[in-house]
Amino acid sequence: MTGERRPTRHVVVMGVSGAGKTTVARGISELTGLRFAEADEFHSAANVAQMRAGIPLDDAQRWPWLRALAGWMADRHAEGVSTILACSALKRAYRDVLRQGPPDVEFLHLDGTAELIRDRLSRRVGHYMPASLLDSQRATLEQLDPDESGVVLQVTAAPAELVTAAIARLRLPLLGTAAAGR
């Protein structure tokens, strides 16, 4: 068995701020053993300060962040560890950069109406992303193309239901049922 590598899975939970990416990704991680990371923690201090001030990032500011995320997934892949990343991944070009990390990346797009997301953002505390940036995020969002590996779930369901649906739709093995790539 020496030299054999377990297959890994790499899932990016994507969507606008307030869609529930972190909650759903953590829930999937707990049930499957995929290693969780929050993309927001990879932002530079300057990017965080700019967003906190209500100013959207431009693509030039996003590229190093996206490359760092792809690198994190590639490093875990090299270790034989499966991952789940909570990341906005709003544009196809951003997802293309993420796909430059491990060999295969799947996307779980959490989608919802502007009204629902705005309501969630208005009740959220302790996050630097202000609700005022929702419109710019929605304008930037590009839906998954047919050739992109992934699924879309509507965020009208409860988080636990979204976690269960995501695991089923992505065919992720639960802890204890198969090697989850931990």
Number of C-alpha atoms within 10 A of each C-alpha: 4 4 5 6 12 15 12 22 21 24 25 27 28 25 27 25 22 25 26 21 26 22 16 24 29 21 19 26 23 15 17 24 23 27 22 20 21 17 18 18 10 16 18 14 9 10 19 18 14 15 16 15 14 16 16 17 13 9 12 8 14 14 14 15 21 25 17 17 24 21 18 19 30 23 14 20 23 13 14 16 21 27 28 28 27 23 25 23 24 20 15 15 13 17 22 15 19 25 22 17 22 21 12 15 23 19 23 25 26 23 19 17 12 14 9 13 20 19 12 15 19 12 9 14 9 5 11 15 23 18 18 16 17 20 13 13 17 15 9 13 17 14 14 18 9 7 6 14 14 19 15 17 16 13 20 15 11 11 16 13 13 22 22 14 15 23 18 12 14 15 9 18 17 18 16 10 8 10 15 23 23 16
